[in-house]
Amino acid sequence: MNLPNLAENPSGLNHFVLHWPPSMQFANQQFFDFCQLNSELLIERNVHGDCEIMAPTGGETGWRNLSLAAQLYNWAETDGSGVAFDSSTGFVLPNGAIRSPDVSWVKKSRLTALTPEQKQGFLPLCPDVVIELKSPSDSLQKLQDKMQEYVANGALLGWLIVPEKRQVWVFRAGEAAVVLDEPLRVSGEGVLQGFMLAVESLWQVGF
């Protein structure tokens, strides 16, 4: 099935949902193959089995995403206790949804338990840490709901970055979300021991 090339129409629709009847919903491997055939798009599956399809990001969001991913990757390579992943990585959550957070981190002890086949496809687990970056076209409420979904499915820590408000929302399981206004950096606390996410530079575009 070929989807519309949203990248060719940046001023038009950049997010939509395909609703499937139960008889047509994808199994995990089928959904993986579907995503590979439409690799120019970011495609997630929600808990109801519907496909949420997004176009590539704009320049400002892409620059910020790379900054976040680079920071976590560099720290993870030095720390060695876990592995960082970018926004192209899919995770099968315990509730059946398949999500691709902008940046994520998983403990190595959990990854070593996976088979080689599992590592090649969408990883069958919820990341320990997730970072989502709000783009201008994103709904803040939908991103908050997604962060709550992560922690409900096992994430230990979640950061939602909202550049236009210069805010970082911090999510933890069993706790109310905490909003940080114009922070310079955010601590990984007990989950990412010794990691500090520098966010001050994200409040203005760096190019």
C-alpha positions in Angstrom: 0.0 0.0 0.0 1.5 3.3 -1.0 0.8 6.3 1.2 0.7 10.0 0.1 4.1 11.6 0.0 3.5 14.3 2.7 7.1 15.5 2.3 6.1 16.9 -1.1 3.4 19.0 0.5 4.9 20.7 3.6 2.1 23.3 3.8 -0.6 20.7 3.8 -1.6 17.8 6.1 1.3 16.6 8.2 -0.5 14.1 10.4 -3.4 11.8 10.0 -4.8 8.5 11.4 -5.8 5.4 9.4 -8.6 3.5 11.2 -8.6 -0.3 10.4 -11.5 -2.8 11.1 -10.3 -5.6 13.4 -10.2 -8.0 10.5 -7.6 -5.9 8.7 -5.3 -4.8 11.6 -1.6 -5.7 11.2 0.3 -8.3 13.2 3.6 -6.9 14.5 5.7 -8.3 11.7 3.2 -7.1 9.1 3.3 -3.6 10.6 7.1 -3.7 10.5 7.0 -4.6 6.8 4.4 -1.8 6.2 6.7 0.8 7.8 9.7 -0.4 5.8 7.8 0.1 2.5 6.9 3.6 3.6 10.2 4.6 5.2 9.9 8.2 4.3 7.1 8.6 6.9 7.1 8.1 10.7 4.3 5.6 11.4 3.1 4.5 14.8 0.3 2.2 15.9 -1.9 3.1 18.8 -3.4 0.8 21.3 -6.6 0.5 19.2 -4.6 -0.8 16.2 -4.9 2.4 14.2 -1.9 3.8 12.2 -0.8 7.4 13.2 1.2 8.7 10.2 3.4 11.8 10.3 5.5 13.6 7.7 9.2 14.4 8.2 10.0 17.3 10.5 10.9 20.8 9.6 14.4 22.2 10.0 14.1 23.7 13.5 12.6 20.5 14.9 15.2 18.4 13.1 18.1 20.4 14.6 16.6 20.2 18.1 16.0 16.5 17.8 19.6 15.9 16.7 20.9 17.9 19.7 18.9 15.8 22.1 19.9 12.5 20.5 23.6 13.5 20.4 23.6 14.4 24.1 22.1 11.2 25.2 24.1 9.1 22.8 27.4 10.6 23.9 26.6 10.1 27.6 25.4 6.5 27.0 28.6 5.5 25.1 30.7 6.7 28.0 28.4 5.4 30.8 28.0 1.9 29.2 24.9 0.9 31.2 22.4 1.3 28.4 21.9 2.1 24.8 20.4 5.3 23.2 18.1 5.2 20.2 16.9 7.8 17.7 13.4 8.6 16.4 13.5 5.9 13.7 13.4 3.1 16.3 10.1 1.3 17.0 9.1 -0.2 20.3 6.2 -2.6 20.9 4.7 -1.5 24.3 3.1 -4.0 26.6 -0.3 -2.5 25.7 0.2 -3.4 22.0 0.9 0.1 20.8 4.0 0.6 18.6 5.7 3.9 19.4 8.9 5.7 18.1 9.9 8.3 20.6 12.2 11.1 19.4 15.0 9.9 21.7 15.1 6.9 24.0 17.4 4.8 26.2 17.2 1.2 27.4 19.2 -0.6 30.0 21.7 -3.1 28.4 20.5 -5.8 30.8 17.1 -5.7 29.1 18.5 -5.7 25.6 20.7 -8.7 26.1 17.6 -10.8 26.9 16.3 -10.3 23.4 16.9 -12.7 20.5 18.8 -11.6 17.4 15.5 -11.7 15.5 13.9 -9.4 18.1 16.7 -6.9 17.9 16.3 -6.6 14.1 12.6 -5.7 14.3 10.6 -3.4 16.5 12.0 -3.9 20.0 9.4 -5.7 22.2 9.7 -3.5 25.3 9.0 0.0 26.6 12.2 2.2 26.8 13.4 3.1 30.3 13.7 6.7 29.3 11.8 8.6 26.6 12.2 12.1 25.2 9.6 13.7 23.0 10.1 17.1 21.4 7.0 19.2 20.5 7.1 20.6 17.0 4.9 23.6 16.0 2.2 21.4 14.5 2.0 18.9 17.4 -0.9 18.9 19.9 0.5 19.4 23.4 -2.4 17.3 24.9 -1.7 14.4 22.5 2.0 14.5 23.5 1.1 14.6 27.2 -1.1 11.6 26.7 1.7 9.7 24.9 4.1 10.4 27.7 1.5 9.1 30.2 1.2 6.0 28.0 5.0 5.5 28.2 5.1 5.6 32.0 2.0 3.4 32.3 3.9 0.8 30.2 7.1 0.8 32.2 9.1 3.9 31.4 11.0 5.2 34.4 11.5 8.7 33.2 10.1 10.9 30.4 10.9 14.4 29.3 8.6 16.4 27.0 10.4 19.4 25.5 8.1 22.3 24.6 10.4 25.0 22.9 7.7 27.7 22.2 7.0 27.8 26.0 10.6 27.1 27.0 9.3 24.2 29.2 10.3 20.7 30.1 7.6 18.4 31.4 8.9 15.6 33.6 7.0 12.3 33.8 7.5 9.5 36.2 5.3 6.4 37.0 2.8 7.0 39.8 3.6 10.7 40.1 2.0 13.9 38.7 3.9 15.5 35.9 6.2 18.3 36.9 6.7 21.4 34.7 10.1 23.2 34.6 10.0 26.7 33.2 13.0 27.9 31.3 15.5 25.4 32.8 19.1 25.5 31.7 19.5 21.7 32.1 17.6 18.8 33.4 19.0 16.0 35.6 18.7 12.3 34.8 18.5 11.8 38.6 18.6 8.2 39.6 17.7 6.7 36.2 20.5 8.3 34.1 23.0 8.6 36.9 25.2 11.6 36.2 23.5 12.7 33.0 22.5 16.4 32.6 20.4 17.3 29.5 21.3 20.8 28.3 18.2 22.5 27.0 19.0 26.2 27.2 20.3 26.2 23.7 17.0 24.7 22.4 15.0 27.7 23.2 16.4 29.6 20.2 17.2 28.3 16.8 20.9 27.6 16.3 21.1 28.3 12.6 
